[in-house]
Amino acid sequence: MNTKITFYIARHGKTMMNTLDKVQGWCDSPLTKEGIDVARYLGYGLSDIEFRSAYCSDLRRTRQTIQIILGAKGQDDIPITELSGLREACFGSFEADFNHFMWNSAALYLHHTSTESMIKAIMEKEISYREVLDAIKTLDKMGMAESFSQVEARTQESLLEIAKKEEQNGDVNILVVSHGMSILAMLLGIGGDRLFTKTLDNAAVCKVIYQNGQFSVESMGDMSYVEKGKKEGTK
C-alpha cells in the first residue's frame, strides 16, 4: 500500500504546572492564558492544512490544546480520539516536585555537576535522554517512573496503531497532540535524533511521514507554524 500518512505531532500548550516549574508527567493541570494563546496561534498557522482525524493523550492538557487548535482553524467538527499510549512519561515520586530537583538529581546520578551540564551533554550527543529517563526511574522512590524504553514502546505503538487505521482510507493529514518527553521517546529512535537540536517548546510541531510501512521524521520542534499563526492572529 502506497498511502501517505502525514503526521503533525505537537506538544501541548503551556500549563499552570509548566509555569510553576513543576514536574508534570502523569500529573496534570490546565492551560494558562499563554498556553491557550499559543495553541490558538498554532491553529491559525495550520489553517492551510486539512486534517481528517485528530488524536491526543488521555491527559486534559492535550485535549484542551487540540480542541483550541481545531477551533482556531475551523475544524472543530472532526473526531478527536484519546489514546493513553500518547500520555507523558510517568516520573513517579518526582511528580509535582520542582523540575530543578528532578533534573539535578538525574544530573548528579549521571556524574554531571548541574542540570545545564547534563543538557549540554545531551545536545552534544555525549549522553542521551534514554540514560536520563532511566536515571530518574532508578532514583524514583515509588517504583512508578517509566524507563525510556517503556515510553518509547507505548508511544511508537500508538503511532503505528493510528497509521494502520488511517491508511485504509487513502492519503491523509493527521493532527496529534502529545507531550515533550513522550514525543522525544517516540521519534528520536526513528530518525528524529538527526534533526533534534533543542528541547521541544510548547506547541512545537514535529512532522512525520508514514508510507510503505516506514516512518520518516521530516522535522523536529518546528515553531514556524506558531509564528505564522501569531502574525495572522495579530493583524
N, C-alpha and C positions, 0 to 999 in steps of 0.2 A: 504494500500500500504506500503510495507516494504522497499521501496527505501531509500538509504542512500545518503544524500547530505552533502558533507564536504566542509565547507566554510573556506577559508584562507583570513581573513579580515585584511588588512594592512593600517597603517597610511601612508600618502604621504611623500615624501622626503622633506628635509629641503628647505625652500624658502627664498627669499630675505626679506620678512617681518618677518619671524622667526628669521633671522639673526639680523635684526634691533630691535628685541624685541618689535614688534608692534602687536596689536590685529588684528587677521586675521580670521574673520568668513566668512561672505559673500563677503568681500573684498578678492582680490586675487593677487598673484604675482608668477613669475616663480621660478622654482627650481634653487638653486645655484649649483656651481660645486660639493660641498659637498652633496647636495641633489640628484644630478644626480648619483654620485658615490654610495651612499647608496642604491638607487633604483636598480642600476646595480648589486651590491653585493647581494641584496635580490633576484634578478632574478637568479643569479648563485646558490644561496642557495636553491632555489626551483626547481632546474633542474631535480630532480628525481620525481617531482610531475606533472602529466599530467592534464592540465586544459581543460575543454570542452568550457567554456564560461568565460567572464570577465566583471565586472561591476565597474563603478566608479561614482562619483558625477558629476554634470554639471559644476564644477569649474576646471579651466585648470590645477591646480597643481596636481589634482588626475589623470586627463587624461594623463598628461606628465609622471607621475610616472608609471602608469600602462603600457604605451607603452614601457618605458625603461625596466621594469621588464620582459615583454613578449619578447622583443627583445633579452635581455640577455640570456633568457632560450630557445631561438629558437622557440617560439610560437607566433611570431608577425602576424600570419595569422588568428588567431581566432578572432571572433567578440567581440567588446567592446560596451557595452550598457551604456549610461549615464542616471542616474536617479536623478532627483532633490531632491528626498527624502533622498539621501545619503549625501547631502550637509552639511557643517559645521553649527553649531548654529549661528544665527544672534545675534550680540552683540550691535546692534543699534548705539547710539551716541558714544559708546566706540570704534567702528571700526576705525582702523588705528591709534588709540592713543597708547601710550606706555602701554605694558602689566602690568607693576607695578602699574600704575594709576588705571586701572580697577580692578585688583585683590585686591589692597589695599583698594579701595572704598568698595568692597564687604566685605572684612575682617572687616572693621570698622562698617559697617552696621550690621554684624553678631556678633558684640561685641568682636572682636579679635584685638589685638594690632598691628598685622602685617600679611602680606601675609604668611610668614613662619609659624606663629602660626596657621593660618587657614588651611594650607595644612597639617600640623601635625595632626590637629583635624580630618581632612578628613581621613587620613591614619589610624588613631586610631578609626575610625568609631564613633566619637563623633558628627560629623555633616556629611552631605552628599553633593555631587555635586548638587543634586536637590535643596538644600537650597541655595547654592552659585549661581547657574544659575538663580534661582528665585529672588535672591537679585539684580543681575545685571539687570534683567527685570524691577524690581521696580525702580532702580536708573536711568535707561535709559531715557533721556530727549526727545528722538524722538518717543517713544512708539512703536519701531520696534523690540526690543530684544525679543527673544523667551524664554519661560519658559522651564524647564527641561522636563515637560510632553509633550510639543509640539514637542520637538526634539525627545524624546523617541517614540512618536506615529508615526511620519513620517519615522524614520529610521527602526523601527520594521516592519512597514507596507511594506517598500521596501524590507526588508529581506524576509518576508513571500511571497511577490509577486515573488521574484526570486525563492524561494524554490518550490512554487506551479508550476511555469512554468517549472523548470528544472526536477522535479521528474517524469514528464511524459515520460522522455527518459532514465530512469534507473539510477543506481549509478553513481555519478559524483563528481569531484572536481571542485570547483568554486573559482575564484580569485575576491576579492572585494577590491578596494582602496577607503578609505574614510578619515575622519578627526578625530583628537584626541577627542574632546568633543562629537562629534556625535557618535563615536564608543562606548564611555563610556555610553552615554544615551541609545544606542541600547542594550548593553549587560549587564550592571550592574543588571538590574531588572529581567534578565532571568538566573541568576546563576553566572554571571561574578563577582559579588561582593565578592564571597568567594575566588576568585583567584586574585583579584586586590590588588597589594601591592605597586605599584608605577605608576606615570603618564606615558603615552604612548610616547615612543621615536619615532622620525621619522623612518618609515619603520618597526616599531614593528608589529608583527603578532598576531592576536587572532584567535584561531581555534574553530570553532563551527560546531556541527553536527545537522542535521535536519533529523528525522526519526519518522515514525508513528505519524506525526502531532505535534511533540515536538522538541523544540530546547534544546540543551545542550552545555554549554560552556566548552571546553576542556582545553584551555589555554588563558592567557591574557598577552599582552605586551612581547611576546617572541622575543628576539633578536638573537636567536641561528641560524636562517636561514641567517641573515646578516653576522654573524661571520663566518659561514661555507663558505658563498659566498666570503667573503673577503680573506679567506685563498686560495680558488680556484683561485680567480682573481689575486692574487699577486704571484702565483707560477712561 
